[in-house]
Amino acid sequence: MKAETAEKAKYGPLPLIAVTSLWMATLGNWPLWQQLVELGLLRGASGWGLGLALVAIIAGTLVALQSLLAWRLTLKPVAIVLLLSTAAGAYFMLTYRVMIDSTMLVNVLQTDPREAADLFRPSMLASLLLGGALPAWWVWRWPVRYGRWPRRLLLNTLKISLGLVLVVVAVMASFQSLSSTMRNHKSVRYLINPLNSVYALGVIASQPLRRDDSTLLPLAEDVRLDPARAGSSARPPLLLLVLGETARTANFGLNGYARPTTPELAKIAQTEPLVSWRNAWSCGTNTAASLPCMFSHLGREAFADRKVNHENLLDVAQRAGLAVLWLDNQAGCKGICDRVPNVNTNSLKDAKLCPDGECFDEILLQGLDERIAALPAAARARGVLLVMHQLGSHGPSYYKRAPPAFKRFLPECTTNVLQDCSTEQLVNAYDNSIVYTDHLLASAISWLRQREAINSTALVYLSDHGESLGENNLYLHGLPYALAPDVQKRVPWISWLSPVFASEQGLDLACLQARVEAPLLHDHLFHSVLGLLNLQTSVYQRDLDAYAPCRQRR
């Protein structure tokens, strides 16, 4: 019956394609127009010309794209997906000032229900309904006459040509202002909606052509425990690597922040070897990009351009015969821990630490001795690499990241609608999450002290990326690396070394303290951990070991 109605329809696909393309190119690109206004690029006749040219370019591209798929079984589903994508993209770009690229889209695809719930708010539902679902409903109800396929193929080809001609004419008519805008304001290209999402999806879909993900190359097959260390009677090392989440170095009291957000670590630093580097930089601006890069031997640029995948730091430590354990209170290890023992703690039942189905990070400390005892005895005798992946300061619901006892700064923002909070309230909520991380690290150090009769112990804390807290109207994280502000890329790197561990490593603590301003990258983590665990391999690069300049050569 629907097919008969469609065949009796007065119009073919062109009106539907034209209306939806114009809707997305104008109202669906409100974040783009807002940004251009703020940049002062829509003033005067030249500004209006630039705006009209961008509308024509976006609409023409969408006409060509939809015309390519203007067949009975594909046109309406494609149009509906584009409309919903436009509404969602516009909402998040307007609300959090994010930009959409392939890494941001990966974040969206990897978001778990808990993270998605933190982003939900009534205005989001209203935006998706009015900006996406309502136009999608109109598309679904609009009768379209497709005709026979030879004629449809010809007409589709003509419409594709029409769309592309519109794009070419618009580009040529505004080439000078358009090229200047794209060259001087690169962020604009990530706001072109929904073509930003289409392009990002294409980059992700083409990844198998650029990288062979079916192959995992072995790494450091020559790795071994330092013979001098292996033959000694010293206690085996236990290195606790804590991976922070969304922690920016600027808000750590240890790093000169005016607020006492790290009181427990500051107290420890008065009497014990604790070093906080202040100039450390991340691999990326989101977890999906940074976390795998941190554990790779390649470094940020080579990791992004890799043609195949390699084993990571955990594989190397396990190959050397060490016991390895990954504990996760986040949305997963992004494939890093797939080949080593791992435990997800965020679904555990604990009335105190998991009151609302989401566990505070102290859950990572529960039953640690038993978890380590369950690892192979022969491996434990050589050493232990224990990794804890925090929930940390994950936004936008910062107020959920710390129990009431650690809410030092009040009043705090108690909503995920960050723009509805004052700057003071937003920073208070975020800083409280740092206070709780401080407590977690201090508690972990206390546990490590208790292990000193068994192990030579040390702790390294390093965050995956930073966060924007409303500076320049930017919120959260995930901007393209080249465009992201420093607060999204500059991260804390804190080391605590037991006296025995520091002595066995031959580390000059005064030297380490003198180097707290030295520039460090996530690139240094792989080689630094190899050095701290006394692992020898040809893959190790001493100049990328953050501790090597202060270590006596062994």
N, C-alpha and C positions, 0 to 999 in steps of 0.2 A: 504493500500500500504506500509506504514511504517512497519507494522507488518511483511509483506512478506519479505521486505528488511532485517529486523532484523533476521528472521529465516534463510535467505540465507547467513548471515554474517559468516565469516570464524572463528571468535573467540567468545568465551563466555565472561562472565564478568571479568575474572581474569586480562587480560591486562589493562582494564580500571581501575580496583581497584588498581593494582600495580603501574601504572603510576601516578595516582592522589595521592596515599598515599606517594609515594616517592617525588613528587613535594611539598606536604605540609610539609613533614618531613625535607626537606632540605631548599629550597628557602623560603618556608612559615614560617620558624623558624629563619629567619635572626636576629630578636631581641634577641633570645636565644643565638645564636652563638656570637653575639656582646658582650652580657653580660659575657659569659664564657671567651672570650678573655680578657675583661677588668679585670676580676678576676684572670687572669693568669692560668686558668684551662685547656687550650688547648695546653700547651707547651709540647714538647717532645713526646715520644712514649706513655706514660700513658695518656697524654692529648688527643692525636689522638684516643686512644682506648676509652676514655670516650665519645668523640664526635661521633664516629662510633656506640657505644652502644646506645646513645640517639637517633640517627637516626633510628637504628633498633627497638628500643622500641616504638618510635612514629609511625613509618611506620607499624610495626606489629600490634599495637593497632588499627590503622586506617583500615588496611586490615581486621581484625576481625570484626570491627564495620560495615564496608561497606558490608562485606560478609553476615552478619546477615540480611541485608536488600537488598540483591542482587536478587530482583525480578523485573519483568517487570515494575510495577507501582511505584516502590520505589527507585531503585538503582540510576538512573540519578538525580532525584530531591534531594536525600540525598547528592550525590557527589557534586552537584552544590552548595547547601547550605553550605557544609563544605568548599569548595573552596572560596566562597565569604566571609565566616566568617574568614577564614585564612587571606585573603587579608586585610580585615578591621582590624582584630586584630593586624596584623603585622604593619600596618600603624600607628595606635594609640600608640602601644608600642614603636615604633621607634621614633615617632614624639614627644610624651609627656612623655615618660618613665613611662607610667602607667602600672599596672599589672591587669590582668583580674581574678576576682573572682565573687562570687554571688552578692555582693553589687554593684560592678562596672556594672554588667549586668543589675541589677535593675535600676541603673542610666540611662543606655542606653535605656531601655524600657520605662522609664518615661520622657525622654527628649522630650520637646515640639519643634515645628518647629522653634521657635525663637532661642533656644539654639543650635539646629542642624545647623542653618544657620551661627552661630558664629564659628562653627568648620570647615565649608566648605572652601576649597581652591583648586586651580587647581591641585596641587600635589596629593591631596587626590583622586580626580577623576582619575588621571593617574594611581595611585597605584591600585585602585579598578578595573580599566579597564584591565590593563596589568597583575596584579596579581590574579584577580578573574574572571572578565567577559570573558577574552580571553580563559583561561583554561576551564571555564564553557561552552563556545560555543563549544570547541573541544569535551567535554563530550557529549553534546547534539547531535552533528553530528555523533559521532562515532557509527557505527552499532554494536549491540550486539546480539548474539544468546543465548537465554535463555533455549530453549528446554522444555520438559514436566516437570511438577512440581515434580514427585518423584525423577527424576534424579537431578533436580536443588536443591532439598532439601539435597540430599547426597553430591553434590559438594559444596554447601554452607557450610555444616558442616565441610567438609574437609578443606576448605579455612579458616574458623574460627579457626580450630585447628592449621593450619599452622601459622596463624598470632600469636596465643597465644604461640605456641612453640618458634617462633622467639623472642618474648618478654622475655620468661623465659630464653632462652639461653643467650640473651644479658645481662639480669640482673645478671645472675650467673657469666658470664665471666668478668663483670666489677663491681662486688658487692662492693668491698672495696672503690673504687674511687667514685662510684655512691652514696653509702650511706653517705660517707663523704661530698660530695657536697650538697646533699639534707638536711643533718643535719646542716651544717655550713652556708649554703647560701639558706635559705628558700624561698627567692624571686624567685629563679630559677624555682620552681614548677609552679609559676603563669605565666611563660613565655612560657610554652610548648603549642604550637599552632597547631591546634584549640582545643586540648583536654581540655585546660583551660576553653574555652567557653562551651564545651559539659558538662564538670563536673559542671560548674556554673549553666547551664540550668537545669541539673538534680537536683541540690540542691534546686533550685526555684520550680521545678515541684513537688518535694517530700515534699514541705512545708506543704501541707494539711495533710500529714501523721504524721508530727511532731508537727503541731499546728492547732488547730481548729479555723479557721478564721470566721466560721459562727456564733460563739458565742461571744457576747460582755458582759462581766461581769460588773455589777454596781460597782462603787467605792465610798467609803466614804458616805454611805447612812446616816450616823449620823452627817454629816457636818452641822454646824450652825455658824452664826455670833456671835462673842464673846458677851455674854449677856450684859456685861458692856458697850461695844461699841454700841450695838443695842439700849440700853436704854438711851444713851447720846444724847445731843443736838449738838454734834460735826458734822462738815460737812462730808458727805460720802466720802470715798476715791476714787480717780481716779488713778489707776496704769496703766501707759503706758509701755508696754513691747515691745521693738523693737528687732526684730530678725535679726541680721546681716547675711550677706552672704559672705563666703570666706574671712573673715577678720582675719588676724593673729595678735596676740598681739604685735609681735616684731616691727611692723611698725606704732604703735601708739605713737605719741609724749608724750602723758600723761604717757606712760609706760617707758619713758627713751630713746626712739628712737631719734637719733641725729637730724632728720629733724622735722620741725614744721608742722606735718601733722594734728594736732588737735588744731589749734590756738583759735578757738571760745570756745571750751570746757575748754582750759587752762585759758582763761580769766574769764569764769564763776567760775572756781574752786578757783580763788583768793578771791572771796567774798561770795560764796554760798557753801552749803554742797554737794560736788561732790567727789565720791570715785571711783578709777579705780584699780580693782584687777589685779595683774600682773601674777598670777600663776593659771589661770583657764584652765581646760582641757575638751575637747569635748567628747561626746559619740561615735562619729564615725568620718570618714574622708570624708563623703559626706552627702548631704542634706537628701537623702532617709533614711539613717541610723540614723543620729543625730536628726533630727527634731521630729519624734515620740518619741524617747528616752528621749528627753529633757522634754517632757510634761507628761512622765510616772512617776509613784511612785516607779518603780521597781529598777531603777539604771541600769547602762550599762550592766553588766554581766547578771543579772537576766532578763533584757528586751530581750537580745539576745536569752536566753534559754527558754523563756516563752512558755507554752503549749496552752494558750488561750489568747485572747485580753481583756484588761480592758478599762473602760472609762479613760479619761485623765484629766489633770488639768482644762481645760475649762469646762468639764462636771461638775466637782466638784464645781467650782465657780458658775456656772449656777444653780446647785441644791441648793446651799446656798442662792439663791435668788438674786444674783448680776446680773447686766447687763453685757453681754459679747459681744464683737464685734471683728472680725478678718478682717483685711485689708491686701490684698495680692498683691504685685507688682512683684511676682515671678511666678514660674511654678506650683503653687498650694500648699495646706497645708498638703499634704500627708495623708489626712484623718482626721487630728486633728480637723479641724473646721467643720466637716460635720454636727454636731448636734447643732451648735450655729449660730447666724447671721454672715454672712460673705460676703465680697465684693471683687471682683477682679478688680484692678485698671489698670492693664497693657494694657487693650484694650480701655481705655478712650481716647477721642479726645480732645487734648489741643495743640494748635499751638506752645506754648512755651515749655511745659514740655514733649510733645510727638511728636517731630518733624519728626521722621522717623518710626512711628508706634510702637516705644518702649518708654515707659515712664520713665523719671528720677524719682528718689525716692521721690522727693518733692510732687509728685502727691498724695502721701499718706496723706499729710497734708491738702489737699483741702476739704472744707466743713465738717470739723470734728465736729463742734458744731451741725450742722444739722443732721449728722449721729447719734450722741449721743442722740439728742433730739427725734429721731425716735424710740429709744429703749423704752421698757415699763417703765412708770414713777415709778411704785412701785419698780422695780428692780434698777433704777437709784438712788432712794432714799436710797438704802442699800449700793451701791457702784458700780464702773465700772471697769472692766478689759478690756483694749483696747490693741490689739496686732497688730503690724505692721510687715509684712514680707518683708524685703528689696530685691531689686535686688543687691544692695551692690557692691561688688567687683568681681562679677561673671566673670570668664575668659572663653576663652582666650582673648576676645576683651575688655581688661580693659579700653582702651581709649574711649569706648562708655559709660562708667558708670558715667562720670562727664561732665556737661555743660562746654562750653569754659571758662566761668568766673572763674572756679575752677581749671583750669590747671596751678597750681603753679609751677610745676617742668617740665622743657622742656630741650631738645626735648624728646618726648615720643614715645613709640612703637605704631604705628598706623596700625598694621596688626595683624591677628590672627596666623601668622607664627612666633611664639615666638623665634625660633632659628635664625631667620633672623635679630633680633634686638640685639643690644648690651645690656649688663647687665644694664647699666645706663638708657637706653631708656625703658627697661622693668620695672625696678623699678620705674621710673618716672611715667609711666602710672598707675601702681598699686597704688602708693602713692597718685596720684591725685584722685583716687576713694575713698581713705581714707579721704582726705580733704573734699570731698563732703559728705561723711557720717558724718564727724564732723559738717558740716553746717546743715545737716538734724537734727541731735540730738540737736544742739543749737536752731534751729527753733522750734523743738518740745517742748523744755524746755520753750521757750518764750510763746508758746501757753498754756502750763500748768500754767504758772504764771497768765495768763489772766483768768483762770478757778478758781483761788483760792478763789474768792467770793462764789463759788458754791461748790467746792470740796477741799478736802485735797489731794494734788497731789504729784506724784513721778514718776520717769522714771527709768527703768532698761534696759540696752542694753547688749545683749549677742549674740555672733556669733555662727553659727552652726558648723563651722570647719575652719581650716586655709588654707594655700596655699603654694605650692612650686614655687619659682621664679627662677628656674635654678640652685639652689644649688645641687651639685652632679649630674648635668644634669637631674634633675627631674623638671617637670612642672605640674601645676594644682594641683589636689588632688585626693583622692579616693584610695590610696594604702591600702592594708590590714592593720588593725589597729596595729597589732604587728610589722609590718615592716615599717610603715610610719614614716617619720622624725617628730621631735617635731613641726616644723613650720606648719604641717598639723593638729596638734592636740591642740596646745596651742592657746587660743582664748581670746579676750578682754571681760571683764565684768565690765560695768560702771554703777554706780548708782547716780542719782540726787534726792535729797529729799528736798521738800520745808520745811521751818522751822516749819510750822504747822504740816506737816506729821511726821517729825522727832520727834517733841515734843509729839505728840499723841502716837507714837510708843514707846516712852521712849528710843530712840536710842542715845547712846553716840557717837557723831561724831568723837571725838578725838580717841576713841577706834577703830572705823571703819578705820580711816586713818592709825592707827598703825598696822592694819592687812592686808595691801594691798599685802603683800607677802605670806599670808596664802594660802595653796593649796586648790583649789575649783574644783569641777567637775560639769558637767551638771546634775549629780545626785542631786545636791543641789537646782536646780531651783524649782522643784515642791514644796518642803517644805518651801523654802524661800518666794515664792509668797503666800502660805497659811498664813505665818506669817505676811507678809506685808498687807494682806487684812483682818487680824483679824478673820480668819476662824479657827474654832476648829473642830477637827475630830480625831478619834483614829488612822487614817492613818498617821497623821503628826508625823515627827521625828525631835525633837528639835536639835539633833546633826547634822542634815543635813540642817538646816536653817542657811544660811551664815550670817544672821544679828543677830541671837539669842545671840551669845557671847557678843554683845554690847547692848543688850536690857534689860531694867529693867523688871523683871518678873511682869506680870500683874495678 
